[in-house]
């Protein structure tokens, strides 16, 4: 997987941003390893607990938009 992110701030947030990306990507990767349908879905999917907050938030946004997470 790939992460593409642009952060605009008055001070450098490079290290903080990098650490947060690694943390949240770890949560996503762990969930996807157990539930690979999450990453391939083109429509909203039902989340299988336990799921990290980022997964639940992605699924909720996907459902509101009628797309996959």
C-alpha positions as CSV (number, residue, x, y, z in Angstrom):
1,X,0.0,0.0,0.0
2,X,0.9,3.6,-0.4
3,X,0.3,6.8,1.6
4,X,0.2,10.1,-0.2
5,X,-0.3,13.1,2.2
6,X,0.4,16.8,2.0
7,X,0.7,18.7,5.3
8,X,0.8,22.5,5.3
9,X,1.7,24.1,8.6
10,X,3.7,27.1,9.8
11,X,6.3,24.8,11.4
12,X,7.8,21.4,10.3
13,X,5.6,18.5,11.3
14,X,7.6,15.9,9.4
15,X,8.4,13.6,12.3
16,X,5.0,13.9,14.0
17,X,3.3,13.2,10.7
18,X,5.5,10.3,9.9
19,X,4.9,8.7,13.3
20,X,1.1,9.1,13.0
21,X,1.1,7.7,9.5
22,X,3.0,4.6,10.7
23,X,0.7,4.2,13.7
24,X,-2.6,4.4,11.7
25,X,-1.2,2.4,8.8
26,X,-0.3,-0.3,11.3
27,X,-3.9,-0.4,12.5
28,X,-5.3,-0.5,9.0
29,X,-2.8,-3.2,7.8
30,X,-3.6,-5.4,10.8
31,X,-7.3,-5.2,10.2
32,X,-6.9,-5.7,6.4
33,X,-4.7,-8.8,7.1
34,X,-7.7,-10.3,9.0
35,X,-10.4,-8.9,6.7
36,X,-9.0,-8.5,3.1
37,X,-12.5,-7.6,1.7
38,X,-12.2,-4.3,3.5
39,X,-9.6,-3.0,1.1
40,X,-11.1,-4.4,-2.1
41,X,-14.8,-3.4,-1.5
42,X,-16.3,-0.9,-3.9
43,X,-19.5,-0.6,-1.7
44,X,-20.0,-0.1,2.0
45,X,-19.0,-3.1,4.1
46,X,-20.1,-4.3,7.5
47,X,-17.2,-4.0,10.0
48,X,-16.3,-7.1,12.0
49,X,-15.3,-6.3,15.6
50,X,-13.0,-5.7,17.1
51,X,-12.0,-2.9,14.7
52,X,-9.8,0.1,15.3
53,X,-11.4,3.5,15.4
54,X,-9.9,4.5,12.0
55,X,-11.5,1.4,10.4
56,X,-14.9,2.2,11.9
57,X,-14.6,5.9,10.8
58,X,-13.7,4.9,7.3
59,X,-16.6,2.4,7.1
60,X,-19.0,5.1,8.4
61,X,-17.8,7.7,5.8
62,X,-18.0,5.0,3.1
63,X,-21.6,4.2,4.0
64,X,-22.6,7.8,4.0
65,X,-21.1,8.2,0.5
66,X,-22.3,4.9,-0.8
67,X,-18.8,3.7,-1.7
68,X,-16.2,1.3,-0.4
69,X,-13.9,2.2,2.4
